[in-house]
Amino acid sequence: AAGVIQSPRHLIKEKRETATLKCYPIPRHDTVYWYQQGPGQDPQFLISFYEKMQSDKGSIPDRFSAQQFSDYHSELNMSSLELGDSALYFCASSLGDQPQHFGDGTRLSIL
Amino acid sequence: KQEVTQIPAALSVPEGENLVLNCSFTDSAIYNLQWFRQDPGKGLTSLLLIQSSQREQTSGRLNASLDKSSGRSTLYIAASQPGDSATYLCAVDGTDYKLSFGAGTTVTVRA
């Protein structure tokens, strides 16, 4: 069965650079969620989209933005990267309020 | 704000012993509760999902119980194996449709 696809799997950036993380939800899923998991931390909710509209916002820095496109894939854009942004970024998708299915994550390392 | 707590933070047992992992949450208004497994640096693998109307779920050697009124869930892993070594995360899906995670219990099963 198709799962949530995240790309890239690994990304290395330097401070003050920008990064774009992509998420391709399970087909027919209409909701996408982004989570950030810092080293040794539990995942923290960042933002979610339902039918291409932002549905909820968590602890997402102003330097980050995200959107969901017409094909339901989502991108998390991160600017002015800081060392503290180094983390595993998870995307999850769901159909409405059904359980969320997670991707394998993108590991972002800031040098 | 939903607070999810997992006890203990770490657990080391000899092979064959049963594992008991605890999760507590502060807001009982939940849709469901999920248990995830995470291997070091890897993604989240969903183990069991318990709907708010259910008391328990079983899958193979895994059994999870839910007492919504007291805000508790327990994950039992029978006859542990070295391959069960991982971090186990509890996540609560509240009325805002975003998951709130506990900090996890890191399990080591000694051969």
Backbone of each chain as ProteinMPNN parsed JSONL, in Angstrom:
{"seq_chain_A": "AAGVIQSPRHLIKEKRETATLKCYPIPRHDTVYWYQQGPGQDPQFLISFYEKMQSDKGSIPDRFSAQQFSDYHSELNMSSLELGDSALYFCASSLGDQPQHFGDGTRLSIL", "coords_chain_A": {"N_chain_A": [[0.849, -1.192, 0.0], [0.412, 2.274, -0.694], [2.426, 4.711, 0.91], [3.14, 7.578, 3.01], [5.238, 9.84, 1.472], [8.337, 11.34, 1.865], [10.614, 13.873, 0.95], [13.791, 15.569, 0.714], [15.461, 12.59, 2.052], [17.603, 13.097, 3.634], [19.214, 16.151, 4.503], [21.577, 18.629, 4.267], [22.519, 21.715, 5.452], [23.783, 25.081, 5.677], [24.111, 27.617, 8.225], [21.784, 30.28, 8.038], [20.998, 29.658, 5.5], [18.424, 28.497, 3.169], [15.798, 26.038, 3.14], [13.828, 23.479, 1.65], [11.346, 21.23, 2.314], [9.648, 18.344, 1.254], [6.462, 16.737, 1.006], [4.512, 13.992, 0.227], [1.356, 12.979, 0.387], [-0.62, 10.074, 1.344], [-2.511, 8.699, -1.303], [-5.669, 10.228, -1.865], [-5.859, 11.139, 0.693], [-6.691, 14.017, 2.553], [-5.625, 15.733, 4.356], [-2.739, 17.151, 5.753], [0.002, 17.001, 7.951], [2.658, 18.551, 9.741], [5.509, 17.764, 11.669], [8.076, 18.374, 14.07], [10.996, 16.924, 15.256], [13.333, 17.281, 17.548], [16.758, 16.47, 18.497], [16.729, 13.796, 20.723], [14.236, 14.556, 21.59], [10.584, 14.642, 21.862], [8.251, 14.368, 19.136], [7.029, 17.464, 17.867], [4.155, 19.276, 17.066], [3.841, 21.211, 14.127], [2.373, 22.459, 11.932], [-0.72, 22.24, 10.056], [-2.682, 21.209, 7.213], [-5.784, 21.298, 5.557], [-7.536, 20.264, 2.841], [-6.016, 22.013, 1.241], [-5.961, 24.345, 2.658], [-4.678, 26.129, 5.433], [-5.099, 24.557, 8.493], [-4.466, 24.359, 11.164], [-2.128, 25.578, 13.55], [0.955, 25.155, 15.109], [3.819, 25.115, 17.1], [5.415, 26.642, 15.202], [8.111, 28.356, 13.83], [8.342, 31.834, 12.81], [10.038, 32.024, 10.682], [9.572, 29.884, 9.169], [7.48, 28.528, 6.64], [4.611, 27.067, 5.115], [2.799, 25.164, 2.69], [0.005, 23.669, 1.017], [-0.49, 22.029, -1.975], [-2.375, 21.909, -5.13], [-2.363, 19.244, -5.863], [-2.316, 18.03, -3.474], [0.134, 17.574, -2.302], [2.593, 18.716, 0.031], [4.711, 21.393, 1.083], [7.348, 22.37, 3.155], [8.821, 25.272, 3.913], [11.833, 26.668, 4.871], [13.595, 29.294, 6.23], [16.513, 31.387, 6.76], [18.112, 29.598, 8.298], [18.892, 28.086, 11.421], [21.179, 26.734, 13.874], [19.68, 25.353, 15.738], [17.602, 24.388, 14.292], [18.178, 21.947, 13.387], [16.977, 18.798, 13.021], [14.623, 16.057, 12.963], [12.19, 15.979, 10.58], [8.878, 15.318, 10.339], [6.245, 14.286, 8.229], [2.786, 13.78, 8.119], [-0.212, 12.196, 6.996], [-3.77, 12.225, 6.592], [-7.15, 11.083, 6.186], [-9.527, 13.263, 6.517], [-10.638, 13.201, 9.813], [-9.483, 10.807, 10.384], [-7.038, 8.302, 11.503], [-3.609, 9.404, 11.61], [-1.049, 8.885, 9.25], [2.358, 8.311, 9.093], [5.267, 9.621, 7.421], [8.69, 8.652, 6.633], [10.311, 10.665, 7.422], [12.415, 13.623, 7.198], [15.747, 14.21, 7.637], [17.271, 16.952, 8.816], [20.224, 18.691, 8.849], [22.073, 21.25, 10.237], [24.9, 23.075, 9.61]], "CA_chain_A": [[0.0, 0.0, 0.0], [1.183, 3.507, -0.765], [2.601, 5.397, 2.178], [3.524, 8.985, 2.927], [6.593, 9.969, 0.943], [8.997, 12.6, 2.179], [11.904, 14.075, 0.311], [14.728, 14.453, 0.668], [15.587, 11.853, 3.3], [18.619, 13.808, 4.41], [19.525, 17.462, 3.949], [22.593, 19.337, 5.039], [22.541, 23.126, 5.098], [24.561, 25.947, 6.568], [23.329, 28.675, 8.88], [21.244, 31.364, 7.22], [20.495, 29.172, 4.208], [17.019, 28.101, 3.131], [15.564, 24.624, 2.833], [12.452, 23.109, 1.327], [11.035, 19.83, 2.539], [8.435, 17.983, 0.528], [5.662, 15.636, 1.548], [3.482, 13.485, -0.67], [0.479, 12.181, 1.261], [-1.253, 8.884, 0.799], [-3.575, 9.119, -2.227], [-7.011, 10.516, -1.36], [-5.82, 11.824, 1.99], [-6.923, 15.436, 2.326], [-5.029, 16.504, 5.45], [-1.308, 16.947, 5.936], [0.53, 17.555, 9.205], [4.116, 18.594, 9.861], [6.026, 17.673, 13.032], [9.522, 18.528, 14.214], [11.527, 16.162, 16.387], [14.723, 17.61, 17.831], [17.545, 15.366, 19.067], [16.3, 13.386, 22.058], [12.944, 15.171, 21.938], [9.412, 14.04, 21.248], [7.778, 15.181, 18.003], [6.186, 18.609, 18.171], [3.324, 19.672, 15.929], [4.173, 22.51, 13.546], [1.299, 23.066, 11.148], [-1.497, 21.271, 9.296], [-3.489, 21.713, 6.112], [-6.938, 20.493, 5.153], [-8.026, 20.736, 1.537], [-5.138, 23.079, 0.752], [-6.024, 25.515, 3.521], [-4.092, 25.895, 6.748], [-6.156, 24.222, 9.436], [-4.015, 24.557, 12.538], [-0.74, 26.026, 13.636], [1.542, 24.877, 16.407], [5.032, 25.856, 17.448], [6.198, 26.855, 13.984], [8.744, 29.683, 13.83], [7.945, 32.734, 11.719], [10.963, 31.814, 9.566], [9.089, 28.729, 8.418], [6.159, 28.623, 6.039], [4.235, 25.817, 4.467], [1.58, 25.213, 1.905], [-0.454, 22.431, 0.392], [-0.763, 22.329, -3.367], [-3.604, 21.341, -5.684], [-2.265, 17.775, -5.893], [-2.298, 17.683, -2.052], [1.436, 17.484, -1.675], [2.875, 19.883, 0.87], [6.107, 21.78, 1.209], [7.72, 23.162, 4.318], [9.919, 26.149, 3.545], [12.536, 27.123, 6.07], [14.579, 30.306, 5.852], [17.437, 31.853, 7.808], [18.278, 28.412, 9.136], [19.707, 28.181, 12.635], [21.657, 25.431, 14.344], [18.602, 24.706, 16.472], [16.622, 23.803, 13.376], [18.592, 20.569, 13.097], [15.946, 17.919, 13.58], [13.927, 15.155, 12.056], [10.906, 16.591, 10.262], [7.92, 14.312, 9.895], [4.979, 14.642, 7.626], [1.765, 12.756, 8.255], [-1.428, 12.52, 6.265], [-4.959, 11.507, 7.023], [-8.394, 11.399, 5.493], [-10.351, 13.915, 7.519], [-10.192, 12.996, 11.185], [-8.993, 9.439, 10.529], [-5.669, 8.276, 12.044], [-2.529, 9.947, 10.798], [-0.01, 7.974, 8.799], [3.595, 9.083, 9.057], [6.373, 9.333, 6.527], [9.931, 8.269, 7.305], [10.971, 11.86, 7.925], [13.592, 14.234, 6.572], [16.719, 14.622, 8.652], [17.912, 18.22, 8.453], [21.395, 19.015, 9.666], [22.562, 22.594, 9.993], [26.312, 23.127, 9.992]], "C_chain_A": [[0.889, 1.249, 0.0], [1.244, 4.145, 0.606], [2.908, 6.857, 1.935], [4.991, 9.057, 2.491], [7.152, 11.342, 1.29], [10.314, 12.689, 1.426], [12.461, 15.454, 0.651], [14.752, 13.676, 1.992], [16.576, 12.537, 4.231], [18.93, 15.123, 3.701], [20.527, 18.143, 4.869], [22.652, 20.765, 4.529], [23.449, 23.877, 6.062], [23.636, 27.005, 7.151], [22.967, 29.752, 7.869], [20.813, 30.924, 5.82], [19.001, 28.873, 4.299], [16.915, 26.63, 2.768], [14.093, 24.427, 2.526], [12.284, 21.614, 1.477], [9.7, 19.512, 1.876], [7.764, 16.756, 1.136], [4.578, 15.272, 0.547], [2.582, 12.55, 0.131], [-0.01, 10.916, 0.563], [-2.378, 9.335, -0.129], [-4.939, 9.174, -1.566], [-7.018, 11.082, 0.057], [-5.882, 13.332, 1.757], [-6.261, 16.332, 3.373], [-3.565, 16.137, 5.612], [-0.866, 17.662, 7.213], [2.052, 17.548, 9.139], [4.492, 18.582, 11.341], [7.547, 17.835, 12.989], [9.974, 17.742, 15.439], [13.006, 16.478, 16.543], [15.439, 16.431, 18.455], [17.094, 15.044, 20.489], [14.97, 13.943, 22.488], [11.788, 14.363, 21.362], [8.942, 14.935, 20.112], [6.842, 16.293, 18.458], [5.433, 19.029, 16.914], [3.714, 21.072, 15.444], [2.958, 23.164, 12.895], [0.541, 21.966, 10.417], [-2.327, 21.977, 8.24], [-4.614, 20.725, 5.824], [-7.464, 21.084, 3.86], [-7.314, 22.021, 1.099], [-5.208, 24.371, 1.564], [-5.391, 25.173, 4.872], [-5.201, 25.649, 7.762], [-5.754, 24.433, 10.887], [-2.541, 24.899, 12.519], [-0.241, 25.754, 15.04], [2.754, 25.747, 16.633], [5.943, 26.052, 16.245], [6.794, 28.252, 13.998], [8.266, 30.511, 12.65], [8.838, 32.566, 10.487], [10.523, 30.643, 8.683], [7.726, 29.068, 7.803], [5.858, 27.304, 5.358], [2.998, 26.046, 3.641], [1.254, 23.826, 1.382], [-0.936, 22.79, -1.003], [-2.008, 21.595, -3.87], [-3.567, 19.821, -5.76], [-2.123, 17.199, -4.491], [-0.909, 17.47, -1.472], [1.708, 18.785, -0.918], [4.37, 20.15, 0.909], [6.282, 22.661, 2.442], [8.959, 23.962, 3.939], [10.522, 26.764, 4.802], [13.615, 28.109, 5.65], [15.418, 30.708, 7.061], [17.705, 30.741, 8.818], [19.248, 28.663, 10.287], [20.131, 26.777, 13.059], [20.545, 24.645, 15.027], [17.518, 24.113, 15.592], [16.988, 22.374, 12.988], [17.632, 19.612, 13.794], [15.477, 16.96, 12.51], [12.546, 15.763, 11.829], [9.996, 15.52, 9.662], [6.726, 14.964, 9.249], [4.027, 13.471, 7.875], [0.566, 13.176, 7.426], [-2.588, 11.709, 6.814], [-6.113, 11.881, 6.102], [-9.33, 11.975, 6.553], [-9.789, 13.696, 8.905], [-9.779, 11.548, 11.445], [-7.539, 9.451, 11.026], [-4.626, 8.791, 11.064], [-1.527, 8.848, 10.467], [1.255, 8.794, 8.554], [4.532, 8.645, 7.946], [7.611, 8.979, 7.332], [10.726, 9.458, 7.815], [12.104, 12.351, 7.045], [14.51, 14.681, 7.689], [17.441, 15.846, 8.148], [19.051, 18.502, 9.41], [21.896, 20.389, 9.264], [23.995, 22.686, 10.509], [26.692, 24.536, 10.45]], "O_chain_A": [[1.961, 1.274, 0.606], [0.274, 4.135, 1.364], [2.933, 7.318, 0.794], [5.861, 8.411, 3.076], [6.52, 12.368, 1.04], [11.034, 11.7, 1.285], [11.701, 16.401, 0.854], [14.107, 14.092, 2.955], [16.404, 12.55, 5.45], [18.913, 15.204, 2.473], [20.339, 18.217, 6.084], [22.813, 21.003, 3.332], [23.825, 23.368, 7.118], [22.541, 27.254, 6.647], [23.743, 30.083, 6.973], [20.316, 31.738, 5.042], [18.395, 28.983, 5.365], [17.823, 26.054, 2.169], [13.228, 25.116, 3.068], [12.992, 20.828, 0.847], [8.755, 20.299, 1.929], [8.414, 15.873, 1.695], [3.825, 16.128, 0.082], [2.999, 11.456, 0.511], [0.168, 10.732, -0.641], [-3.125, 10.253, 0.21], [-5.315, 8.282, -0.805], [-8.073, 11.463, 0.566], [-5.208, 13.859, 0.872], [-6.333, 17.557, 3.277], [-3.201, 14.962, 5.607], [-1.305, 18.774, 7.508], [2.655, 16.649, 8.553], [3.892, 19.281, 12.158], [8.204, 17.481, 12.009], [9.405, 17.877, 16.522], [13.835, 16.003, 15.767], [14.791, 15.483, 18.899], [17.08, 15.919, 21.355], [14.604, 13.815, 23.656], [11.979, 13.512, 20.493], [9.207, 16.137, 20.124], [5.982, 16.093, 19.315], [6.013, 19.123, 15.832], [3.892, 21.992, 16.241], [2.564, 24.273, 13.257], [1.082, 20.885, 10.182], [-2.635, 23.164, 8.347], [-4.43, 19.508, 5.844], [-7.798, 22.268, 3.797], [-7.944, 22.978, 0.65], [-4.589, 25.371, 1.202], [-5.553, 24.065, 5.383], [-6.135, 26.445, 7.875], [-6.608, 24.661, 11.743], [-1.81, 24.55, 11.591], [-0.903, 26.071, 16.028], [2.729, 26.955, 16.394], [7.112, 25.668, 16.275], [6.068, 29.233, 14.16], [7.841, 29.974, 11.626], [8.442, 32.924, 9.378], [11.047, 30.448, 7.587], [6.931, 29.804, 8.388], [6.763, 26.522, 5.064], [2.246, 26.996, 3.859], [2.107, 22.941, 1.316], [-1.697, 23.74, -1.184], [-2.61, 20.787, -3.163], [-4.613, 19.173, -5.726], [-1.841, 16.011, -4.333], [-0.776, 17.212, -0.276], [1.112, 19.822, -1.209], [5.184, 19.235, 0.783], [5.486, 23.557, 2.722], [10.018, 23.393, 3.675], [9.822, 27.297, 5.663], [14.455, 27.793, 4.807], [15.083, 30.414, 8.209], [17.546, 30.922, 10.025], [20.263, 29.345, 10.146], [19.53, 25.778, 12.664], [20.476, 23.422, 14.91], [16.623, 23.42, 16.077], [16.207, 21.677, 12.341], [17.502, 19.628, 15.018], [15.865, 17.031, 11.344], [11.819, 16.03, 12.785], [10.299, 14.911, 8.636], [6.262, 16.029, 9.655], [4.435, 12.311, 7.842], [0.352, 14.364, 7.183], [-2.405, 10.653, 7.419], [-6.053, 12.854, 5.351], [-9.858, 11.24, 7.388], [-8.615, 13.966, 9.158], [-9.729, 11.112, 12.595], [-6.88, 10.489, 10.979], [-4.754, 8.629, 9.851], [-1.207, 8.001, 11.3], [1.221, 9.833, 7.895], [4.59, 7.472, 7.578], [7.589, 9.002, 8.563], [11.698, 9.292, 8.551], [12.675, 11.599, 6.255], [14.11, 15.435, 8.576], [18.155, 15.777, 7.147], [18.865, 18.546, 10.626], [22.117, 20.655, 8.083], [24.271, 22.413, 11.678], [27.843, 24.778, 10.812]]}, "seq_chain_B": "KQEVTQIPAALSVPEGENLVLNCSFTDSAIYNLQWFRQDPGKGLTSLLLIQSSQREQTSGRLNASLDKSSGRSTLYIAASQPGDSATYLCAVDGTDYKLSFGAGTTVTVRA", "coords_chain_B": {"N_chain_B": [[-4.068, 22.655, 27.214], [-2.923, 19.672, 25.926], [-1.105, 17.363, 27.835], [1.252, 14.877, 27.705], [2.588, 12.121, 29.284], [5.183, 9.803, 29.747], [6.136, 6.912, 31.399], [8.361, 4.313, 32.437], [11.213, 6.459, 31.615], [13.269, 5.058, 30.534], [14.067, 1.61, 30.033], [15.374, -1.51, 30.857], [15.592, -4.861, 30.168], [15.916, -8.456, 30.594], [15.962, -10.809, 27.903], [12.869, -12.309, 27.039], [11.385, -11.482, 29.171], [8.37, -9.829, 30.213], [7.182, -6.682, 29.018], [6.133, -3.55, 30.314], [4.749, -0.591, 29.552], [3.99, 2.725, 30.335], [1.598, 5.332, 29.864], [0.341, 8.546, 30.297], [-2.222, 11.049, 30.152], [-3.468, 14.406, 30.133], [-5.876, 15.58, 29.306], [-8.918, 14.227, 28.866], [-10.556, 14.299, 26.689], [-10.401, 12.868, 23.963], [-9.824, 11.573, 20.631], [-8.489, 9.286, 19.796], [-5.821, 7.075, 20.738], [-2.461, 6.419, 20.093], [0.181, 4.057, 19.82], [3.558, 4.192, 19.058], [6.523, 2.955, 17.497], [9.929, 3.755, 17.487], [12.949, 3.513, 15.927], [16.446, 4.235, 16.418], [17.118, 7.347, 14.967], [15.283, 6.942, 13.009], [12.066, 6.691, 11.308], [8.601, 6.869, 12.405], [6.828, 4.107, 13.447], [3.664, 2.89, 13.386], [2.131, 1.076, 15.936], [-0.128, 0.237, 17.46], [-3.49, 1.349, 17.528], [-5.901, 2.842, 19.481], [-9.227, 3.472, 19.612], [-11.253, 6.06, 21.092], [-13.506, 4.956, 22.149], [-12.855, 2.406, 22.709], [-11.43, -0.213, 24.801], [-9.173, -1.739, 24.695], [-6.545, -2.934, 22.51], [-5.124, -5.436, 20.462], [-2.235, -6.904, 19.032], [-0.543, -9.441, 17.877], [2.199, -10.009, 19.909], [1.728, -7.725, 21.252], [-0.198, -5.653, 23.362], [-2.467, -3.147, 24.071], [-3.957, -1.045, 26.418], [-6.641, 1.159, 27.303], [-7.726, 3.644, 29.441], [-9.793, 5.969, 29.432], [-11.088, 7.751, 31.129], [-9.455, 8.005, 33.343], [-7.252, 8.899, 32.124], [-5.171, 7.252, 31.086], [-2.955, 4.93, 29.503], [-1.671, 1.728, 28.724], [0.989, -0.102, 27.413], [1.631, -3.379, 26.676], [4.161, -5.693, 26.144], [4.691, -8.881, 25.315], [6.868, -11.556, 26.242], [9.564, -10.488, 25.591], [11.957, -9.599, 23.027], [15.314, -9.232, 21.708], [15.057, -7.725, 19.371], [12.999, -6.053, 19.959], [14.028, -3.852, 21.073], [13.967, -0.437, 21.209], [12.625, 2.908, 20.922], [9.585, 3.725, 22.396], [6.733, 5.452, 21.652], [3.995, 7.261, 22.852], [1.024, 8.666, 21.648], [-1.486, 11.1, 21.602], [-4.529, 11.768, 20.101], [-6.25, 14.519, 19.976], [-9.186, 16.647, 20.286], [-8.5, 18.593, 18.546], [-7.375, 17.489, 16.386], [-4.613, 17.173, 16.124], [-1.65, 15.405, 16.885], [-0.438, 14.79, 20.123], [2.534, 14.097, 21.593], [4.167, 11.842, 23.85], [7.288, 11.793, 25.686], [8.506, 9.423, 25.285], [9.556, 6.002, 25.867], [12.535, 4.414, 26.231], [13.542, 1.316, 25.317], [15.531, -1.44, 26.156], [16.349, -4.645, 25.336], [17.984, -7.265, 26.637], [20.056, -9.794, 25.375]], "CA_chain_B": [[-3.102, 22.011, 26.345], [-2.732, 18.264, 26.295], [0.222, 16.97, 28.301], [1.39, 13.419, 27.658], [3.75, 11.708, 30.073], [5.489, 8.372, 29.643], [6.981, 6.395, 32.476], [9.591, 5.042, 32.729], [11.892, 7.038, 30.457], [14.109, 4.004, 29.973], [13.786, 0.301, 30.613], [16.278, -2.544, 30.359], [15.12, -6.146, 30.674], [16.478, -9.611, 29.897], [15.1, -11.409, 26.887], [11.826, -13.195, 27.542], [10.574, -10.809, 30.184], [7.297, -8.999, 29.678], [7.398, -5.244, 29.152], [4.958, -2.738, 30.627], [5.059, 0.82, 29.31], [2.859, 3.526, 30.771], [1.363, 6.632, 29.235], [-0.779, 9.267, 30.908], [-2.54, 12.284, 29.467], [-4.204, 15.283, 31.047], [-7.198, 15.914, 28.791], [-9.552, 12.959, 28.467], [-11.345, 14.49, 25.465], [-9.537, 12.418, 22.872], [-10.415, 10.718, 19.611], [-7.825, 8.004, 19.868], [-4.461, 7.061, 21.268], [-1.616, 5.528, 19.302], [1.523, 3.707, 20.259], [4.5, 4.131, 17.946], [7.887, 2.49, 17.747], [10.918, 4.518, 16.734], [14.338, 3.07, 16.015], [17.318, 5.421, 16.418], [17.246, 8.114, 13.736], [14.34, 6.462, 12.007], [10.716, 7.204, 11.356], [7.648, 6.358, 13.386], [6.04, 2.966, 12.998], [2.475, 2.755, 14.217], [1.978, -0.273, 16.477], [-1.525, 0.013, 17.821], [-4.34, 2.521, 17.683], [-7.105, 2.558, 20.267], [-10.232, 4.525, 19.521], [-11.655, 6.509, 22.426], [-14.593, 4.107, 22.633], [-12.334, 1.059, 22.959], [-10.688, -0.397, 26.045], [-7.864, -2.307, 24.394], [-6.253, -3.445, 21.176], [-4.072, -6.454, 20.508], [-1.617, -7.289, 17.772], [0.567, -10.353, 18.173], [2.67, -9.955, 21.295], [1.44, -6.401, 21.792], [-1.542, -5.363, 23.849], [-2.551, -1.809, 24.64], [-5.217, -0.745, 27.096], [-6.956, 2.581, 27.424], [-8.705, 4.076, 30.424], [-9.891, 7.382, 29.057], [-11.546, 8.572, 32.251], [-8.316, 8.292, 34.219], [-6.169, 9.441, 31.313], [-4.029, 6.333, 31.096], [-2.843, 3.81, 28.576], [-0.526, 0.865, 28.994], [1.407, -1.002, 26.332], [2.267, -4.602, 27.145], [4.855, -6.488, 25.133], [4.933, -10.176, 25.94], [8.045, -12.35, 25.845], [10.386, -9.538, 24.839], [13.076, -10.082, 22.221], [16.262, -8.134, 21.441], [14.527, -6.896, 18.289], [12.031, -5.092, 20.499], [14.766, -2.679, 21.563], [13.586, 0.758, 20.46], [11.89, 3.875, 21.742], [8.152, 3.593, 22.201], [6.087, 6.741, 21.862], [2.546, 7.31, 22.993], [0.523, 9.917, 21.077], [-2.92, 11.273, 21.805], [-5.21, 12.55, 19.08], [-7.289, 15.257, 20.684], [-10.275, 17.222, 19.501], [-7.941, 19.527, 17.569], [-6.851, 16.656, 15.3], [-3.173, 17.039, 16.045], [-1.138, 14.457, 17.861], [0.452, 15.231, 21.193], [3.383, 12.952, 21.885], [4.959, 11.747, 25.056], [8.73, 11.832, 25.433], [8.938, 8.089, 24.896], [10.275, 5.076, 26.751], [13.575, 3.709, 25.488], [13.594, -0.065, 25.796], [16.659, -2.29, 25.768], [16.146, -6.044, 25.693], [19.323, -7.889, 26.655], [20.053, -11.204, 24.951]], "C_chain_B": [[-2.853, 20.598, 26.852], [-1.292, 18.005, 26.702], [0.255, 15.445, 28.348], [2.694, 13.031, 28.349], [3.952, 10.206, 29.936], [6.475, 7.988, 30.74], [7.132, 4.887, 32.292], [10.191, 5.651, 31.466], [12.762, 6.0, 29.766], [13.877, 2.719, 30.745], [14.744, -0.712, 30.01], [15.873, -3.865, 30.994], [15.836, -7.283, 29.955], [15.459, -10.171, 28.918], [14.097, -12.361, 27.521], [10.928, -12.551, 28.578], [9.485, -9.989, 29.501], [7.58, -7.522, 29.961], [6.08, -4.539, 29.446], [5.354, -1.268, 30.512], [3.806, 1.644, 29.611], [2.808, 4.888, 30.098], [0.187, 7.283, 29.956], [-0.972, 10.586, 30.18], [-3.511, 13.087, 30.311], [-5.628, 15.584, 30.597], [-7.857, 14.651, 28.234], [-10.42, 13.09, 27.216], [-10.475, 14.15, 24.267], [-10.329, 11.611, 21.86], [-9.802, 9.325, 19.651], [-6.439, 8.173, 20.47], [-3.67, 6.042, 20.466], [-0.314, 5.256, 20.02], [2.386, 3.548, 19.016], [5.811, 3.52, 18.434], [8.817, 3.343, 16.896], [12.294, 3.938, 16.995], [15.233, 4.293, 15.871], [17.444, 6.077, 15.049], [16.258, 7.745, 12.652], [12.966, 7.094, 12.185], [9.869, 6.534, 12.419], [6.849, 5.218, 12.767], [4.857, 2.81, 13.932], [2.308, 1.292, 14.64], [0.508, -0.604, 16.717], [-2.241, 1.35, 17.912], [-5.586, 2.102, 18.439], [-8.048, 3.742, 20.118], [-10.715, 4.862, 20.931], [-12.754, 5.633, 23.02], [-14.122, 2.696, 22.994], [-11.571, 1.019, 24.274], [-9.306, -0.967, 25.792], [-7.787, -2.74, 22.948], [-5.089, -4.414, 21.305], [-3.548, -6.717, 19.114], [-0.41, -8.145, 18.103], [0.939, -10.318, 19.643], [2.351, -8.627, 21.98], [-0.02, -6.3, 22.234], [-1.521, -3.974, 24.464], [-3.928, -1.61, 25.245], [-5.395, 0.756, 27.185], [-8.027, 2.782, 28.485], [-8.837, 5.586, 30.258], [-10.24, 8.251, 30.265], [-10.406, 8.93, 33.203], [-7.12, 8.822, 33.455], [-4.941, 8.561, 31.275], [-4.123, 5.294, 29.996], [-1.597, 3.026, 28.933], [-0.271, -0.018, 27.793], [2.14, -2.182, 26.959], [2.933, -5.299, 25.962], [5.251, -7.791, 25.81], [6.207, -10.81, 25.385], [9.005, -11.524, 24.997], [11.569, -10.208, 24.148], [14.05, -8.927, 21.989], [15.788, -7.198, 20.333], [13.472, -5.909, 18.735], [12.718, -3.844, 21.032], [14.504, -1.49, 20.652], [13.01, 1.762, 21.451], [10.414, 3.773, 21.379], [7.485, 4.91, 22.601], [4.574, 6.568, 21.924], [2.094, 8.652, 22.431], [-0.991, 9.959, 21.197], [-3.478, 12.189, 20.725], [-6.403, 13.228, 19.741], [-8.316, 15.848, 19.744], [-9.777, 18.234, 18.473], [-7.23, 18.799, 16.436], [-5.344, 16.633, 15.177], [-2.699, 16.149, 17.175], [-0.243, 15.16, 18.871], [1.22, 14.004, 21.648], [3.935, 13.016, 23.301], [6.427, 11.734, 24.674], [9.296, 10.464, 25.089], [9.575, 7.3, 26.018], [11.271, 4.325, 25.893], [13.784, 2.337, 26.113], [14.837, -0.759, 25.265], [16.367, -3.696, 26.258], [17.479, -6.758, 25.531], [19.214, -9.364, 26.291], [20.646, -12.108, 26.023]], "O_chain_B": [[-2.61, 20.368, 28.037], [-0.364, 18.387, 25.989], [-0.607, 14.811, 28.955], [3.762, 13.553, 28.031], [2.996, 9.435, 30.001], [7.491, 8.647, 30.965], [6.137, 4.217, 32.015], [9.717, 5.379, 30.363], [12.967, 6.059, 28.554], [13.543, 2.727, 31.93], [14.909, -0.768, 28.791], [15.816, -3.978, 32.218], [16.313, -7.104, 28.835], [14.25, -10.019, 29.095], [14.434, -13.123, 28.426], [9.824, -13.032, 28.832], [9.648, -9.519, 28.374], [8.139, -7.166, 30.999], [5.04, -4.892, 28.891], [6.183, -0.771, 31.273], [2.704, 1.295, 29.189], [3.834, 5.504, 29.808], [-0.837, 6.643, 30.194], [-0.021, 11.169, 29.659], [-4.277, 12.534, 31.099], [-6.5, 15.82, 31.433], [-7.393, 14.085, 27.244], [-10.963, 12.095, 26.735], [-9.888, 15.03, 23.638], [-11.37, 11.038, 22.182], [-10.503, 8.319, 19.552], [-5.964, 9.289, 20.677], [-4.148, 4.94, 20.194], [0.22, 6.107, 20.73], [2.012, 2.873, 18.057], [6.147, 3.569, 19.617], [8.531, 3.618, 15.731], [12.751, 3.877, 18.136], [14.829, 5.286, 15.267], [17.834, 5.426, 14.08], [16.382, 8.185, 11.509], [12.738, 7.91, 13.079], [10.357, 5.74, 13.222], [6.267, 5.363, 11.691], [5.031, 2.62, 15.135], [2.34, 0.387, 13.805], [-0.011, -1.606, 16.227], [-1.661, 2.354, 18.324], [-6.245, 1.127, 18.081], [-7.703, 4.873, 20.459], [-10.598, 4.048, 21.848], [-12.919, 5.571, 24.239], [-14.892, 1.891, 23.518], [-11.128, 2.042, 24.795], [-8.375, -0.725, 26.56], [-8.796, -2.892, 22.258], [-4.196, -4.241, 22.134], [-4.303, -6.751, 18.142], [0.619, -7.641, 18.554], [0.106, -10.565, 20.515], [2.67, -8.436, 23.154], [-0.933, -6.792, 21.571], [-0.656, -3.663, 25.283], [-4.941, -1.969, 24.644], [-4.431, 1.521, 27.147], [-9.094, 2.17, 28.435], [-8.099, 6.366, 30.858], [-9.735, 9.366, 30.396], [-10.39, 10.011, 33.793], [-6.095, 9.158, 34.048], [-3.814, 9.038, 31.412], [-5.204, 4.845, 29.615], [-0.598, 3.586, 29.386], [-1.192, -0.607, 27.228], [3.129, -2.015, 27.672], [2.323, -5.467, 24.907], [6.043, -7.803, 26.753], [6.565, -10.622, 24.223], [9.23, -11.828, 23.825], [12.102, -11.22, 24.605], [13.653, -7.764, 22.064], [16.089, -6.005, 20.358], [13.089, -5.022, 17.973], [12.049, -2.879, 21.403], [14.792, -1.541, 19.456], [12.922, 1.5, 22.651], [10.049, 3.738, 20.204], [7.649, 5.405, 23.716], [3.975, 5.826, 21.146], [2.719, 9.676, 22.708], [-1.68, 8.975, 20.928], [-2.939, 13.267, 20.478], [-7.421, 12.598, 20.027], [-8.307, 15.574, 18.544], [-10.546, 18.683, 17.623], [-6.557, 19.426, 15.618], [-4.832, 16.106, 14.189], [-3.265, 16.139, 18.268], [0.587, 16.001, 18.525], [0.63, 12.997, 22.04], [4.139, 14.09, 23.867], [6.774, 11.672, 23.495], [10.442, 10.357, 24.65], [10.07, 7.863, 26.994], [10.886, 3.667, 24.926], [14.153, 2.217, 27.282], [15.154, -0.677, 24.078], [16.163, -3.916, 27.451], [18.028, -6.843, 24.432], [18.381, -10.09, 26.834], [20.721, -13.322, 25.835]]}, "name": "protein", "num_of_chains": 2, "seq": "AAGVIQSPRHLIKEKRETATLKCYPIPRHDTVYWYQQGPGQDPQFLISFYEKMQSDKGSIPDRFSAQQFSDYHSELNMSSLELGDSALYFCASSLGDQPQHFGDGTRLSILKQEVTQIPAALSVPEGENLVLNCSFTDSAIYNLQWFRQDPGKGLTSLLLIQSSQREQTSGRLNASLDKSSGRSTLYIAASQPGDSATYLCAVDGTDYKLSFGAGTTVTVRA"}
